[in-house]
């Protein structure tokens, strides 16, 4: 689908999937008899980069696995801890890395992407569009021409619509390069209708803005050839006015209820609500609803908004033993001053069982 739409795909994998390809993937007629990694590189022309969380296999080990599958490995580091300072891997990636699983193999990064915090919590300070050379661990979002490696900003994971709106409003400086990433996790590919939904998102971006779909190594070449390596640092955080939702992590509360939240059951009674201390994505608490049959339940919070303003919804969701047509999802309901419903904005509906994950799209934007 990406190839058919002229979209460059930058594919990144950690060690486990690559091991499985080496063990089990001998190619199919659909991949011209090649393993998946060779096929997407050689036949579709996509970029293939290592992405190492460095639990058991470090970056050199992952690069070695890619080469063992018959693909010349890139020198793009596809993600690393950039904040807080004490966790930063920036200066570690400046040096040649020797494998731990394959100690005779050495790999050297030349391009950096995907600077993150642990578990991607409180990460907006790293959401930057543009390319620059991070000065050092303590000054990541600061350019130093003498620093060894360029960094490609992703502007968060899925904020291209914000950047395009700036472009259409004439807010972007034409002499500077602006970059943005559309991120897709592997598990999302298994969700019904995902590929079609993502294709619609791509086509909508093509229609809305003047953009070029390029890979990470490709954009560095463009930066050098067309922009003279002029750095650009456009922070996303300037767009944020804070979270309207209070107690978004459900950590505060009393009397068995989270502060700021109320229970709502518009349908037949029977749904049960719990401020749950037994499971959470982060911290100690989450909220839970148990329902059966036609029961409906919702944890809700009412906030005041400004018409014609762009807002976003993001949250972590887990679910268990949901059988269609039953479902759960995150939702925004717009009401007027008298409480009449004006519009629903829904994240995709879920069924089955899944532990806590940041819901896709990770940062759903909508205009009030």
C-alpha positions in Angstrom: 0.0 0.0 0.0 2.8 2.4 0.9 4.7 1.6 -2.3 1.5 2.1 -4.4 1.0 5.6 -2.8 4.6 6.7 -3.4 5.4 6.7 0.3 8.9 5.9 1.6 8.9 3.4 4.5 11.6 3.3 7.0 11.4 -0.1 8.6 13.1 -0.7 11.9 13.4 -3.9 13.9 14.9 -5.1 17.2 16.6 -8.5 17.5 13.7 -11.0 18.1 11.9 -10.5 14.8 15.1 -10.6 12.9 16.1 -13.9 14.5 12.7 -15.4 13.5 13.2 -14.2 9.9 16.5 -16.0 9.8 15.0 -19.2 11.2 11.7 -19.5 9.4 11.4 -17.0 6.4 12.6 -18.7 3.2 10.5 -16.4 1.0 7.2 -16.7 -0.8 6.0 -16.0 -4.3 4.6 -12.7 -3.0 8.2 -11.7 -1.9 9.8 -13.0 -5.1 11.3 -15.9 -3.1 13.2 -13.5 -0.7 12.9 -13.1 3.0 10.8 -10.2 4.1 13.8 -8.0 5.0 15.5 -8.5 1.6 12.1 -8.0 -0.2 11.3 -4.6 1.4 14.8 -3.4 0.8 15.6 -4.7 -2.7 12.2 -4.9 -4.3 10.3 -2.0 -2.7 13.3 0.2 -2.1 12.5 0.9 1.5 15.0 1.8 4.2 15.9 -1.0 6.7 17.5 0.3 10.0 18.4 -1.3 13.3 16.3 -0.4 16.3 17.8 -1.7 19.6 16.4 -1.4 23.1 19.7 -3.0 24.1 18.2 -5.5 26.6 19.9 -8.6 25.3 21.2 -7.4 21.9 22.9 -4.0 21.4 22.9 -1.9 18.2 25.9 -3.8 16.7 24.2 -7.2 17.4 21.0 -6.0 15.6 23.0 -4.7 12.7 24.8 -8.0 12.5 21.4 -9.8 12.3 20.3 -7.6 9.5 23.4 -8.3 7.5 23.0 -12.0 8.1 19.7 -11.8 6.3 21.4 -10.5 3.1 20.8 -6.8 3.5 23.6 -4.2 3.8 22.9 -2.6 7.1 22.4 1.1 7.4 24.1 3.4 9.9 20.9 5.0 11.2 20.1 4.5 14.9 16.4 4.0 15.0 15.6 5.2 18.5 17.4 5.8 21.8 16.9 7.4 25.2 17.6 11.1 25.0 16.1 12.3 28.2 16.4 12.7 31.1 20.1 13.5 31.1 21.1 10.7 33.3 19.4 8.1 31.0 20.7 9.7 27.7 22.4 7.4 25.2 23.4 10.2 22.9 27.1 10.3 23.5 27.2 6.5 23.7 26.0 6.5 20.1 28.8 8.8 19.1 31.3 5.9 19.5 31.7 2.6 17.6 29.7 -0.2 19.2 31.0 -3.7 19.5 28.4 -6.5 19.7 27.7 -8.3 23.0 26.1 -11.4 21.3 28.5 -11.1 18.3 31.7 -9.6 19.8 33.6 -9.7 16.5 31.1 -7.3 14.9 31.3 -3.5 15.2 28.8 -0.9 14.1 29.0 2.9 14.0 25.9 5.2 13.9 26.0 8.0 11.4 22.4 9.3 11.7 20.1 9.5 14.7 16.4 9.4 15.0 13.8 8.6 17.6 15.1 10.3 20.8 12.7 9.3 23.6 12.1 9.0 27.3 11.7 5.7 29.1 8.2 4.3 28.2 7.6 7.6 26.2 6.4 9.4 29.3 6.5 13.3 29.5 8.2 13.4 26.1 6.9 16.5 24.5 10.1 18.4 25.1 11.7 16.1 22.5 9.0 16.6 19.9 10.9 18.8 17.4 10.7 19.2 13.7 13.9 19.8 11.7 17.5 18.5 11.6 20.4 19.6 13.8 23.5 18.1 15.5 22.8 17.7 19.3 25.5 19.5 21.2 25.8 16.9 24.0 23.8 14.9 26.6 23.0 18.0 28.6 22.0 20.1 25.5 20.1 17.7 23.3 17.9 20.3 21.6 20.8 22.6 20.8 22.8 22.6 17.6 26.6 22.4 17.6 28.1 22.2 14.1 31.1 20.5 15.7 29.0 17.6 17.1 29.5 14.3 15.3 26.0 13.2 14.3 22.9 14.8 12.8 19.5 14.1 14.3 16.2 13.9 12.4 13.3 15.3 14.4 10.1 13.4 14.3 7.8 16.1 15.8 6.2 13.5 18.0 4.9 10.3 16.5 1.9 11.5 14.5 1.7 15.3 14.4 2.1 15.9 10.7 -1.3 17.6 10.5 -0.2 20.3 12.9 2.9 20.9 10.8 0.8 21.1 7.6 -1.6 23.5 9.2 1.4 25.7 10.0 2.6 25.4 6.4 -0.8 26.4 5.0 -0.9 29.4 7.4 2.5 30.6 6.2 4.1 30.0 9.6 7.0 27.9 8.4 10.2 29.5 7.1 10.7 28.2 3.5 14.5 28.3 3.8 14.5 25.8 6.7 13.8 22.0 6.5 10.9 20.7 8.4 10.5 17.0 9.3 7.7 14.9 10.8 7.2 11.1 11.3 4.2 9.0 10.9 4.8 6.0 13.3 3.2 2.6 13.0 3.8 -0.2 15.5 3.8 -3.7 14.3 0.8 -4.8 16.4 -1.3 -2.1 14.7 -1.1 -3.9 11.4 -3.2 -6.8 12.8 -6.2 -4.5 13.7 -9.1 -4.8 11.3 -9.2 -2.1 8.7 -6.0 -0.5 9.9 -4.2 -0.5 6.5 -7.2 1.1 4.8 -7.5 3.8 7.5 -3.8 4.6 7.3 -4.0 4.9 3.6 -6.8 7.4 4.0 -4.6 9.3 6.4 -1.7 9.4 4.0 -3.9 10.6 1.1 -5.5 13.3 3.3 -2.0 14.6 4.2 -1.0 14.6 0.5 -4.1 16.6 -0.3 -3.7 19.1 2.5 0.0 20.0 2.3 3.1 20.3 0.2 5.1 17.3 1.5 7.7 14.8 0.3 7.7 11.2 1.6 11.4 10.4 2.2 13.4 8.1 4.4 15.8 9.0 7.2 19.0 8.6 5.2 17.3 10.2 2.2 16.3 13.3 4.2 19.9 13.8 5.5 21.1 13.8 1.9 18.4 16.4 1.1 19.4 18.5 4.1 23.0 18.5 2.9 22.4 19.1 -0.8 19.4 21.5 -0.7 19.7 23.2 2.7 23.5 23.4 3.1 23.2 21.6 6.5 21.5 24.6 7.9 20.0 23.5 11.3 16.4 23.9 12.1 14.7 23.3 15.5 10.9 23.8 15.6 9.5 22.7 18.9 6.1 21.1 19.2 5.7 22.1 22.8 5.0 25.7 21.9 1.6 24.4 20.6 0.6 22.9 24.0 -1.4 24.9 26.5 -1.5 22.1 29.0 -3.8 19.2 29.7 -7.4 20.3 30.3 -8.1 16.9 32.0 -7.3 17.0 35.7 -5.8 13.9 37.3 -5.3 12.2 33.9 -3.2 9.4 35.5 -6.0 8.7 38.1 -3.4 8.9 40.9 -5.3 11.3 43.1 -8.6 10.5 44.9 -10.4 9.5 48.0 -13.4 7.4 49.1 -12.7 4.8 46.4 -13.1 7.3 43.5 -10.5 9.2 41.4 -10.5 13.0 41.8 -12.1 14.9 38.9 -13.8 11.9 37.4 -17.5 10.7 37.6 -19.2 7.5 36.6 -21.8 7.5 33.8 -24.1 4.7 32.7 -26.6 5.8 30.0 -27.9 2.4 29.2 -29.4 -0.4 31.3 -28.0 -0.5 34.9 -25.5 -3.2 35.8 -22.0 -1.9 34.8 -19.6 -1.8 37.7 -17.0 0.9 38.1 -13.7 0.6 40.0 -10.8 2.9 40.8 -8.3 0.1 40.4 -5.0 -0.2 42.3 -4.2 -3.7 41.0 -3.1 -2.7 37.4 -1.9 0.4 35.6 0.3 1.6 32.8 2.3 3.9 35.1 1.9 4.9 38.7 -0.4 3.0 41.0 -4.0 3.4 39.7 -6.2 3.1 36.7 -10.0 3.1 36.2 -12.0 0.1 35.2 -15.4 -0.8 34.0 -16.9 -4.3 34.0 -20.0 -4.8 31.9 -22.0 -7.7 30.3 -24.7 -8.0 27.7 -26.1 -4.6 26.8 -24.7 -2.8 29.8 -22.8 0.5 29.1 -20.4 2.3 31.4 -18.2 5.4 31.0 -15.7 7.2 33.3 -16.1 10.8 32.3 -14.8 14.3 33.0 -16.4 17.5 31.8 -14.1 20.4 30.7 -14.7 23.7 29.1 -13.4 24.3 25.6 -13.1 27.1 23.0 -14.9 26.6 19.7 -12.7 26.3 16.6 -9.7 25.3 18.6 -7.7 22.1 17.9 -7.5 19.7 20.8 -6.0 16.2 21.1 -6.9 13.0 22.9 -4.3 10.5 24.1 -4.4 7.7 26.6 -3.4 4.2 27.6 -6.0 1.4 27.3 -6.2 -2.2 28.4 -9.1 -4.7 28.0 -10.0 -8.3 28.6 -12.4 -10.8 27.2 -14.4 -8.4 25.1 -16.6 -10.3 22.6 -18.1 -8.5 19.6 -20.4 -6.7 19.2 -19.2 -5.5 22.6 -16.3 -3.0 22.6 -14.4 -0.4 24.5 -12.8 2.9 23.4 -11.8 6.4 24.3 -14.2 9.1 23.2 -14.8 12.8 23.3 -18.4 14.1 23.4 -19.1 17.8 22.5 -22.1 19.3 24.1 -23.6 22.7 24.1 -24.3 24.8 27.1 -27.7 23.0 27.6 -26.1 19.6 27.5 -27.3 18.6 24.0 -24.8 16.4 22.1 -23.2 18.1 19.1 -20.6 15.6 18.0 -18.8 12.4 19.0 -15.0 12.0 18.3 -14.0 8.3 18.8 -10.7 6.4 18.9 -11.0 3.0 17.3 -13.1 0.4 19.1 -11.4 -2.6 20.7 -12.4 -6.2 21.5 -10.5 -9.3 22.7 -7.7 -9.0 25.3 -4.7 -6.6 25.4 -2.5 -5.2 28.1 -2.0 -1.4 28.5 -0.9 0.3 25.3 -0.9 3.9 24.1 -4.0 3.9 22.0 -3.6 4.5 18.2 -3.7 7.1 16.8 -1.4 8.1 19.7 -2.4 11.8 19.7 -5.8 12.1 17.9 -6.4 15.7 16.9 -9.8 17.3 16.3 -11.2 20.8 16.0 -13.9 21.9 18.4 
